[in-house]
Amino acid sequence: MKINADKYLRTSSLNQAVFLYAKEYQISGVNSITNKQKEFVFVKTDELEELVWLYRYGEKDDERLLVEVHKYEQARRELLDRLND
């Protein structure tokens, strides 16, 4: 994952993007990195950066990491559809 100094947070991790999207952070765009790799772009906020840190380094039993299964599955389907557009 790349965190830029600008106002956007970018990740090429589908799992992380699905998690953030399921947590109701809106995607600003999907960019091509290579022919086969894409990145998801989110508007950077302090809360988003904290959640990304928690996702990567936090305790796995932290309640803030919980996502309802149906929300996660719906988010995953939507992001996969966006990748295939």
Residue pairs with C-beta under 8 A, 6 or more apart in sequence:
1 9
1 10
1 11
1 12
1 13
1 16
1 52
1 56
2 10
2 11
2 12
2 39
3 9
3 10
3 44
3 49
3 52
4 10
4 44
6 44
7 43
7 44
8 28
8 41
8 42
8 43
8 44
9 41
9 42
9 43
9 44
9 48
9 49
9 52
10 31
10 39
10 40
10 41
10 42
11 17
11 20
11 39
11 40
11 42
11 52
12 33
12 37
12 38
12 39
12 40
14 40
14 76
14 79
14 80
14 83
16 52
16 55
16 56
17 27
17 40
17 79
18 72
18 75
18 76
18 79
19 55
19 65
19 67
19 72
19 75
20 40
20 42
20 48
20 51
20 52
20 55
21 27
21 40
21 75
21 78
21 79
22 67
22 68
22 71
22 72
22 74
22 75
23 51
23 67
25 42
25 48
25 51
26 42
26 43
27 40
27 41
27 42
27 79
27 82
28 41
28 42
28 43
29 40
29 41
30 38
30 39
30 40
30 41
30 82
30 83
30 85
31 38
31 39
31 41
32 38
33 39
38 83
40 79
42 48
51 64
54 62
54 64
54 65
55 65
58 64
58 65
